[in-house]
């Protein structure tokens, strides 16, 4: 099949993600732009643990995720005072904002107050996700797609560029393939009815931005069936 527009590739690419057991979202906003498709799957044990804690709601905006990341886990038998937490964000967030966000985290059962009045994170389920995959679709602009796909490795476990089948074949025979391999970006050939992985995504750097990654996973939690 010959594609005239990039949006025609969305459905078969989305089906490819779904066949891997991934929930999908289109036009997924990131701090650096829009990703065409993102797929996410959850760890069953982590979901069960989180629901047992009564944490049915998503954590919320990225700033709240960042604040939560700075609160010690109850399982580590550590805690932090509200004042100590506020000092961590000096020059970035005012004390009132930090206090308001902490109150929301307490209400949603992500944080508890110790007998001494300190703060502890109720956890035991991180990481919540099993796999997070990003996919950029392009008819011809391979260089643009590659740059975007590299950015997506800031939070995704696997990052792909999806192009029409013939374009993928030419790419695998060109010098450009070495750049994809070096950056750990995969190549997906997109057809009218099915897709084919020409190059598996193998990121060389496993260090992700944990705050951005958790925030992205939380956006899938919003629509995750809480009974499962």
N, C-alpha and C positions, 0 to 999 in steps of 0.2 A: 504494500500500500504506500502511496505517495501522500505525504502530509503537506497541506498548503499553509496551515497555521499551527503554531505551537500548542494552542489549546486542544487541538485534535489528538495530541499525544497524551493528554492527562488521564483519560479513562483507562487505556491499556496499562499505563504506568501505575496507576492507582490499584489496578487489579493485581499487578505484580507484587506490590507491597502487601496487599491483603492476603495473597497466597502464602506469605511468610508468617501469617498470624498477626499482622500489624494493623492496629487502628490507624486511620489516615486523616490528615487535615491538608486542605489546599490553601495556597497563598498564605503561608505561615510567616507571620512577622517576626523579625529578629532585630537585634540592635543595629545591624548594618544593612538591612533591607528585607526583601520578601523572598522566601524560599517557596518554590513551586509546590513541592509535596514533602511532607514529613510523616513518617510512620513510627509508631511506638507500640511496644508490647510490655506487659507488666509481669513482675515476679509474683506468683500466686501466694507464696509464703509471706512476702512483704505486704501484699494487699490484705491478707488475713490479719496480720499483726496490726496494721494501721487501723483497720475497721474495729478491732478489739479495743483499741484505745479511744474509739469514738471520734476519730478524725475523718469524718465523712466529707468535709468541705475541702476545696483546694486551699493551699496556703495563702495564695493571693498574689499581689503584684511583686515585681522583682525586688523592690526595696524591702518588702516584708520577708522575703526569702533570705535576703542578705542579713537582716537583723537576726533571724532565727539561726542562721549559720554561725553566729557569734555567741550563742548561748550554749553552755556545756550540757552534755547528755546526762540524764539521770543515771544511766547505767555506768557512767564513769565516776559516779559519786562526787561530782563537782558541781559548782554553781557560780553565779555571778550576781552582783547587786545591780539594781536598775541604774544607779549612778555610774558604776563601772562600765556598764553596757553603753550608756550615753557618751562616756568619754571616748569610747572606741570610734564614735562617729563625729567627734569634734571637727568642725570645719566642713562637714559634709551634710549632716542632718542636725537640726536643732533638737533640744532635749524634749520639747513637747511632742514633736513628731515621733520620736523614738518611743516615748511613753504611750502614745495613742496606738502605735503598731503593736507594742507588747501587750496592751490590754486586749486587742483583737486576737492575738495569738493565744492568750489565756482563755478567752471566751470560746475559741474554736478547738481547745484542748491540745494544742501543740506545746504549750508551756505551762508549768505548774509553779506555785510559790512554795518554797520550803518553810518549815517551822520558824526558821530564822529570818524569813522575809526575802530570801534570795530567789533567783530564777533558775529553773532547770528545764531542759528540752526533753519532751517525752518522745522517744524515738524507738529504735530497734528494727526499723523497716527500711532504712536507707542502705542501698539504692532501691527505689521503688520500681524502677523500670528494668526490663530484661535487655531490650535493645531499642536504640533510637537511630533511625535511618533518614537521611536527607537526600533529596533528588532534585536536581536542576534540569529543566527541559529546554533544549535549544534545537532549532532546525539547522542552523549553520554556525552561529557565533560560538565556536568551541572555546576560544580563549576567554571570553567573558564568563562562560559557564564554569570553566576551570577555576577562575579566580573566586567566583561565588562559592563553589564547592569547597575550596580550601578554607574559606571563612567559616563555613558550616561545621568544620571539624572542631571549632571552638566548643561545641556542645554535643555533636552527634557521634555515635560509635562507628558509623559507616556513612560515607558521603559519595554520592554518584552523580555523574553527568549522563542524562538520557538524550540520545540523538536518534534519528531514523536509522534503520538497519544498515543501509548502504553507507551512510556517513560513519557509522561505527566501524564497519569493515575497513574503510579507507583510513580511519584513525589508527586502527591496530597495525596497519602496514606503514605508517608514517613515523617520523622521528618524534612526533608529539607524544607517542605512547610512553616514552621514557620519562617524560615530565609527569604524566599521570602516575606512573609507578613510583617515582621519587616522592611525590606528595601524598601517596596513599589513597588517591581518588579512583573510584571505580567507573567503568564505562558500561552503560546499559543501552543495548540496541532496542528501539521501540518499534513494534510492528502494529498493524491494525488489530490483530487478535491476540498477540502474545509478545512477550519481551524476552530478550536473551542477554545474560551477563557475559560481556566480552572480556571484562577485566574486573576482578573482585576488589572491593575497597579494603585496603590493609593499611590503616593509618600507622605511621612510624612513631608518632608521639601519642601516648595514651593519657597524657595530662589534659583533662578537659577543665573548662571553667565550671566548677561545681554549682555556683549560684545560677548561672545562665541555664545550665543543663537541668537543674531541678525545676526552675521556673517553667521551662518548656514542657517537661514531663507533667507538671501540675496542670497545664492547660489541657492535657488529655484526661487527667483525673476528673475534670469538670463533667465530662460526658461518659466516664466509665461507669458501667452498671454496678452500683454499690452492693447489690445482693450477691454478686459473684466474686 
